[in-house]
């Protein structure tokens, strides 16, 4: 009843807005950012939300310590449903920009949905859809989010190949070190998630560039040469950034969206 009322009120709020394209942000592991509006609750995205666009931006906010696969009050699946029903169906279409576990939540939702959503693409910054060895090793304090991020749970809980034809474009970091968290993860990483997760590779393992392994269906690497952001040594990794903090999303997401638009890359038409 509450879910239906929430959706109804949200649809009324959008009734005065012409049908068109929207940008939907979905955050990752964090504190409580609960909301389904044009407000970035508790400023999760920082300046990263200031992308170069005239499109209206909506934010899927939820309790970032909860399992991203769950429904309920302030849960990722419920709030994804509320926002996508209003912005990505019928005459509307949307671009999803997700970060970390927000990509996990978004892929899980779309893979399991029986409805059709007009999602033009997903721009996945530091995607944790493949899980993280840091969750396996209890590197982070235990909660429902961390349990969900164990690699076996992240990979086994939904069909990653079933993206309904929606392209997932990886924005990944490659600034892990030989100490601390990076020691736990194989291959290259950004300090929180390894290449196997950020690039949509269909098996865990030690990967040192984006072309290693086999990616899930409809999962792509970025291939935009702009602002000297291309790194040939990583075969497609674009933007150097670290971990789950604001530096990662501020230096990657905003720049990726702008460069992608300006460069005319097929993934950003």
N, C-alpha and C positions, 0 to 999 in steps of 0.2 A: 504494500500500500504506500509506504513511504517512498519507495523507488519510483512508483508511478506518479506520485504527486510531485516529486523532485523533477522528474523529466517533463511533466506538464508545465510546471512553472518556468523551466528553462526554455521550453519551446515558445511559451508566451513572450518571454524576454527577447527572443530572437525574431518574433513575428514582424517587427518593423524593419528588419534588416533584409535587403534584397538577397535573393539566392545567389550564390557564387562560390568562390574558393576561400577556404580558411586555412590557417596554420594552427596545428594542435601540438602543444608541448606536453610531454609525459616525462616526469622526473624519475630519478632512481632512488637508491638506498639513502635514507635520510631520516629526518624527524617528521613532524606532522605538518603537511602543507595542504590540508584538505580543502578542496574547492573545485568548482566546475564552471568557471566564468572567465572573463578577460583579465582577471587579477592573478598575478603570480604570488600566491599566498606565501608569506614569510620569505619572499624574494629568493627562492631556490636558484633561479636561472641567472640572477645578477644581470650584468650587461649583455650576456649571451642572447637574451630575448630581443635585443635591439637589432634584429636582422634587417637587412635592406629590403623592405617590402611594404606595400600599402594594404596588404590583406589584413583582415581582422584576426587577432591571435587569441586563442583560448588555451587554458591551462588545466590539464587533468592533474589535480592535486589529491593526495591520499596520505595515509599514515605510512611513511617510508620505512618503518620497522616491521610492517606486516607482510605476510606472504603476498606477492604481487599477483598471484593466481586466484585470490579469493574475492568473494562478493560480500557486501554488507556496508554498514555505515563507515564512511571514510576509507573504503577499500578500492584498490586499483581497478578491478573489473567492473564494479558498479559505476564508478565515475568515468571510466572509458566509455561504457555504454551510454551514459547520459550525454556526454559531449559528442560522441560520434553519431548518435542518433540524430542530433540536432544540426550537425555541421557537415556530415559526410554521406548523407542519403538524399534520395530524390533528385532535385535540381542542384543540390550542393555537392561540392567536392572538397577534399582537404589534402594537405601534406602533413604528415606526422614527423615531428622532430623529437626523438627520444634520447634519453641518456641512461646508460648503465642498466639497472634493473627495470627502468621504464621501457626499454626495448624488449625485454623479457615479457613484461606485462602486455605490451602491444601485440607482439607476435602470438602470445598465448590466446589473447582475445580474438584476434582475426582468424587464427587457425581453427578455433572451436566454434566460431559463430556460424549460425545457419542463415543469417541475414547477409545481404550484399551491401557493402560500404564502398563509396566512391573515393577510395584512398589513392591518390595519384602516385605517391611514393613514400617511403619511410627513410628519413635521414638518421642513421643510427650512430650516435656518438658514444664511443667506448662501450659498445653493447655487451651486456652480461647475459645475453640470451643463452649462451653456452655454459654459463656458470663460472665459478672461480675456485681455484685451488685454495685460496685464502679461506673460503667458507669450509672446504673439506678439512683444513688443518686447524679450524677454530681460531684463526688469526684474529677475527673480529669477535666482539662480544656476541654471545648467542641470543638470537631472537628469531621470530618466524621468517623474516626476510633472509637472514643468513642461512637458515636451514634450507629454504627454497633455492638459494644460490649454490648449493653443493652441486658439483658438475653432473652427478647422476640424476639428481632431481630436475635440474634445469633441462637436461637433454632428454630425459625419459618421460616427462609429463605432458608433452604434446608433440604433434607431428610438425617438425620444423620445415618440412618440404611443402606443407599445405598452406601456402601463403596467398591462395586465391588469385594468383597472377600479379600480386603487388610486389614491386621491387624494393628490396631492402639494401640501401647503399651505405657501406661501412665507412665511418670516420673513426680512425683508430690512432692510438698513440704508440710511440716506441721509445720511451725514455726510462725503461726499467734499469735497475742497477744490479750489481753483483752482491748486494747486501740486503738485509731486511726482507720485505715482502717478496721481492723479485726472486730470491733464492728458492722460494716455495713453488714458483710457477716455472714451467719449462719454456724454453725458447724466449722470444721477445715478449715484452709486456709493457703496460703503461703504469705499473705500480699497483694496479688493482685487478685487472683482467688481462689474460694472456691472448696472444694472437688467435688461438683456436676459437676463442669466444668472440673477440671483436670483429673478426672477419668472416664469421659464419661458417667456419670449417666444420664438417660433419663428424669429426672425431676429436677427442682431446689428444694432446700430444705436444711435443716440443717443435714449434714452427718458428722459423727465423725470417720469413718474408710472406707477403700476402698471397703469393701464387702457390705456396705449399699446400698440399692436401687437396681435398675436394670439398667445395662449398655446397651447402644445402641449396635446393632449388630456389630461384629468384633472389638469391643473395649475391651481391656484387661488390667489387672493390671500387674505390674512387679512382678516376684517371683524369684529373684536371691539373694542367700545368699553369699555375697562376701564382703571382706573388712569391715565386721561388719556394713554393710549399711542397713541390714534388720531391720525393726521396727515392731515387732509383735503386738504392741499396736495399730498400724494403719492398721494391716492386709494387708500388701503388699506395704505400702509406702516406698519408697526407695530413700535415700538421703535427708538429711535435708537442705533445702535452703529457701530463702526468696525472694518473690516479683519478679519484672521484671528486676532488675538490673543485672550487669555482675556477681555478686556473685552467683546468681541463676543458670545461665546457665554454668558458669565455674565449679561449684561444682557438678552439676547434669549431664549435657549432656556428657561431656568428660568421667567422671567416669562411667556412665551408659554404654556407648558404649564399653569401654574397659572391664569392668567386665562382661558384657553380652557375649562378644566374648570369654573371657577366661573361663567363666563358662559353655559354651556350651548350654546356654538356647535356647529353641526351637525358640524363637522369633528372634534370632540373628545368625542363621546358615549362 
